[in-house]
Amino acid sequence: MTNITVEIDEFGICYVQLNRKKQANSLSKALLDELKSEIESIKFNEEVKVVVFTAVGNKIFLQERI
């Protein structure tokens, strides 16, 4: 199972979704390696205008915890 999915829509918006719900999308070595590889691919894609990072679940590393 992959930890990241990448989709690019017709407007050039690239959605990078982290998929480690059970681990609250914490940044493991494997996830960081995969993320680095995906970013390397994205940065040379001239169709991509913007990158949006999202994650599965309601507990994510980007979310502010209250």
C-alpha positions in Angstrom: 0.0 0.0 0.0 1.3 3.4 -0.9 1.5 6.2 1.6 0.9 9.0 -0.9 -1.5 9.5 -3.8 -1.0 12.3 -6.3 -3.7 13.6 -8.7 -3.4 16.6 -11.1 -6.7 18.1 -12.3 -7.3 19.9 -15.6 -6.5 23.3 -14.0 -3.0 22.3 -13.0 -3.8 21.8 -9.3 -1.8 18.9 -7.9 -3.3 17.2 -4.9 -0.8 15.2 -2.7 -2.7 13.1 -0.2 -1.0 11.5 2.8 -2.5 8.1 3.6 -1.3 6.9 7.0 -4.5 7.3 8.9 -3.7 4.9 11.7 -0.5 6.8 12.4 -2.2 10.2 12.2 -0.1 10.8 9.1 3.1 11.2 11.1 6.2 11.7 9.1 8.0 8.4 9.1 11.2 7.8 7.1 9.3 5.8 4.5 6.7 8.6 4.1 9.4 11.2 3.8 11.3 9.2 1.2 8.1 8.7 -0.8 7.2 12.4 -0.4 10.6 13.5 -1.7 10.3 11.2 -4.7 6.8 12.6 -5.5 7.9 16.2 -5.2 10.9 15.5 -7.5 8.4 14.3 -10.1 6.0 17.2 -9.6 8.5 20.0 -9.7 9.5 19.2 -13.4 5.9 18.8 -14.5 5.1 22.0 -16.4 1.3 21.4 -16.2 1.4 21.8 -12.4 0.6 25.3 -11.2 0.0 24.7 -7.5 0.4 21.8 -5.0 -2.2 21.2 -2.3 -1.3 18.8 0.5 -4.1 16.9 2.2 -4.4 13.8 4.4 -6.9 11.1 5.1 -8.6 11.0 8.5 -9.3 13.8 11.0 -6.0 13.7 12.8 -3.2 15.0 10.5 0.2 16.4 11.1 -0.8 19.6 9.3 -3.8 20.2 11.5 -3.6 22.5 14.5 -4.6 20.5 17.6 -6.9 22.4 19.9 
